[in-house]
């Protein structure tokens, strides 16, 4: 545990120190990171699904527009 000088009040400490040394900060940071990673995974899945659907659609369009041989 970090040493705390009892003569200092919260107004004497810089805000960055108070936030990073707060007992709640580490779980909060971990939760924020999990939310960010989950959001990126969801966006990746949606992007991949949309790209796959677009490729299928373009493939069908290309086969429709291709010259027919009799």
HELIX and SHEET records of a PDB file:
HELIX    1   1 UNK A   10  UNK A   12  5                                   3    
HELIX    2   2 UNK A   15  UNK A   21  1                                   7    
HELIX    3   3 UNK A   23  UNK A   65  1                                  43    
END                                                                             
